[in-house]
Amino acid sequence: MWQEVNNSLERSFVFHDFKQAFAFMTQVAFIAEKMNHHPYWCNVYNKVTIKLNTHEAGSVVTEKDHKLAAAIDVVFNQINQKV
């Protein structure tokens, strides 16, 4: 679940392997680019950690972050259904 920590929405996602984590990141990248809202993220093997906040609003959590978080959840759920 997403948690608000230090003016960011944060969540970690765990996958079967690196390939699945990378596929997730690729799909999220296309969504983020379309929304013009780019996350801070970190990937180590099968784990992806994402932090969202809106820089132009003073680096706080806004509706834009919640919309991207919801879209990211959809991608995660779709990938997990394929396993």
N, C-alpha and C positions, 0 to 999 in steps of 0.2 A: 504494500500500500504506500501511496505517496504520503510524505510527512513534510510539514513546513518547519524548516530548521534554518536559523540565521538568515532570514529573508530569502530563502530559496525553497522550492518544492524539490524533494529528493526521494529517489527510489532506486533500489538495486534489483536487477533481474538476473536470474541464474538459468543457464541453458545446458543442454546435453553436452555440447562441445564448443570449441572455438568457431567452427564453421557456422553453427546455428547462431551464435552471438553476433558474428560478423554480418550474417544475413539480416538479422534484426536491426543492427546499426545502419545498414544500407537503406533499408526501408524507411527507418526513422529520418535519415538524412534527406530523402526526397520530400517527406512531409514537412520537415523543418524548413527546407529551402522554399517550398511553396508558400508556407506561412510567413516567411522572412523572419523566423524566430529560431535562433540556433542555440542548442543546449551546450552546457559544459558536460562532458562525459569522459569516463575512464573505462577502459576494457582491459581485463586481465583474464586470459584464457576463456572461461565460459561465463564470466560475470561482467555485466555492464552496469555501471553506476551513473545515473543522470541527475543533474541539478539544473533547475530552471528558475530564472527570474528575468524581469524585463529591465534592461539597461536604461532605455530611454525614459523610464518612469522612476529612475533613481535606484535601480537594482533592488526592487522589491517584487513580491509576487502579485501578479495581476490576472485578470480574466484570460489574457493571452496565454499565460503559463498553464492555467487550468485546461484550456482548450487543447494545447499541445500535449499535456499529460494524458488527457482522455484519448487522444489519437494514438499515443504511444501504447497505452493499455490495449487498444484494439489490435495493434500489430503484435504485441506480445501474446495475446490470447489466440490469435490466428496461428502463430508459429507453434504454440504449445499444442494446438489441436492436431497438428500434422505429425506429432510424435507418437 
